Amino acid sequence: MNEEEKRSFGDWRPNDRIDSVGWAAVFIWAGLILLAENIGYSTQFSWWDGWAVFFTGAGIIVLVEIVIRQLKPEYPSPSFWDLIFGFILLGVGLGGYTIWFWPVVLLFIGLVILLNVLRGSD
């Protein structure tokens, strides 16, 4: 049984640098959002909602991490739940702005499942 098979749902990957960088980026993003709100920078934008901006950015960070994992074979491949988590974060952030977001997400998830089945992957 290889290391990837031993890993169960919710296990921390302490030696996974891309995961650590992703979490660091999310915390830095949160700090920047709070800073923008505390110094009044956010009042310059009528569309600004701190939580929406945070969740949108966090979703983008998670999805970029997934793309990097797909392109770099030295990193463990992302799980299906990583993809779902990224889209949930993005959807929470963009939820009020786009009527087409969730249908596109559901179509994309369905296509990912179908491609994994056709490739013979889990």
C-alpha positions as CSV (number, residue, x, y, z in Angstrom):
1,M,0.0,0.0,0.0
2,N,1.6,3.3,-1.0
3,E,1.5,6.6,1.0
4,E,-1.5,8.0,-1.0
5,E,-3.6,4.9,-0.2
6,K,-2.7,5.1,3.5
7,R,-4.0,8.6,3.7
8,S,-7.6,8.8,4.8
9,F,-10.2,11.6,4.7
10,G,-9.1,14.5,6.8
11,D,-5.5,13.5,7.2
12,W,-2.9,16.3,7.3
13,R,-0.1,16.1,4.8
14,P,2.8,17.6,6.7
15,N,5.4,17.1,4.0
16,D,3.2,18.6,1.2
17,R,4.7,22.0,0.5
18,I,2.0,23.0,-2.0
19,D,-0.7,22.5,0.7
20,S,1.3,24.6,3.2
21,V,1.7,27.4,0.6
22,G,-2.0,27.2,-0.2
23,W,-3.0,27.6,3.5
24,A,-0.4,30.4,3.9
25,A,-1.9,32.2,0.9
26,V,-5.4,31.9,2.3
27,F,-4.3,33.4,5.7
28,I,-2.4,36.2,3.9
29,W,-5.4,36.9,1.8
30,A,-7.6,37.1,4.9
31,G,-5.2,39.5,6.5
32,L,-5.2,41.7,3.4
33,I,-9.0,41.8,3.4
34,L,-9.1,42.7,7.1
35,L,-6.4,45.4,6.6
36,A,-8.3,46.9,3.7
37,E,-11.4,47.1,5.8
38,N,-9.6,48.5,8.8
39,I,-7.9,51.3,6.9
40,G,-11.0,52.3,5.0
41,Y,-9.7,51.2,1.6
42,S,-12.7,49.0,1.0
43,T,-15.1,52.0,1.1
44,Q,-13.8,53.1,-2.3
45,F,-15.6,50.2,-3.9
46,S,-19.4,50.1,-3.9
47,W,-19.4,46.3,-4.6
48,W,-17.0,45.5,-1.7
49,D,-18.2,42.9,0.8
50,G,-15.3,41.6,2.9
51,W,-16.7,38.1,3.3
52,A,-17.5,37.8,-0.4
53,V,-14.1,39.0,-1.4
54,F,-12.4,36.6,1.1
55,F,-14.4,33.5,0.0
56,T,-13.9,34.3,-3.7
57,G,-10.1,34.7,-3.2
58,A,-9.9,31.6,-1.0
59,G,-11.8,29.6,-3.7
60,I,-9.5,30.8,-6.4
61,I,-6.4,29.9,-4.3
62,V,-7.7,26.4,-3.7
63,L,-8.5,25.9,-7.4
64,V,-5.1,27.2,-8.4
65,E,-3.5,24.7,-6.0
66,I,-5.5,21.9,-7.8
67,V,-4.2,23.1,-11.2
68,I,-0.6,23.1,-9.9
69,R,-1.1,19.6,-8.5
70,Q,-2.4,18.4,-11.9
71,L,0.5,20.0,-13.8
72,K,3.3,19.0,-11.4
73,P,3.6,15.2,-10.9
74,E,5.9,15.5,-7.9
75,Y,2.9,16.7,-5.8
76,P,0.2,14.3,-4.7
77,S,-2.8,14.6,-7.0
78,P,-5.8,16.5,-5.7
79,S,-8.8,14.6,-4.4
80,F,-12.3,15.1,-5.7
81,W,-13.1,16.8,-2.4
82,D,-10.4,19.4,-2.9
83,L,-12.2,20.4,-6.1
84,I,-15.6,20.5,-4.3
85,F,-14.2,22.6,-1.5
86,G,-12.7,25.1,-3.9
87,F,-15.9,25.5,-5.8
88,I,-17.9,25.8,-2.6
89,L,-15.6,28.6,-1.4
90,L,-15.9,30.3,-4.8
91,G,-19.7,29.9,-4.9
92,V,-20.1,31.4,-1.4
93,G,-18.1,34.4,-2.5
94,L,-19.8,34.9,-5.9
95,G,-23.2,33.5,-4.9
96,G,-25.0,36.8,-5.0
97,Y,-23.5,38.0,-8.2
98,T,-24.0,35.3,-10.8
99,I,-27.1,33.3,-11.6
100,W,-25.1,30.9,-13.8
101,F,-22.4,29.9,-11.3
102,W,-24.0,26.8,-9.6
103,P,-25.3,25.2,-12.8
104,V,-21.8,25.6,-14.3
105,V,-20.2,24.1,-11.2
106,L,-22.6,21.1,-11.3
107,L,-21.8,20.5,-15.0
108,F,-18.1,20.8,-14.3
109,I,-18.2,18.3,-11.4
110,G,-20.3,15.9,-13.5
111,L,-17.7,16.1,-16.3
112,V,-14.8,15.5,-13.8
113,I,-16.6,12.4,-12.5
114,L,-17.3,11.1,-16.0
115,L,-13.7,11.7,-17.1
116,N,-12.4,9.8,-14.0
117,V,-14.7,6.9,-14.7
118,L,-13.7,6.8,-18.4
119,R,-9.9,7.0,-17.4
120,G,-10.4,4.2,-14.8
121,S,-9.3,6.5,-11.9
122,D,-10.9,6.8,-8.5
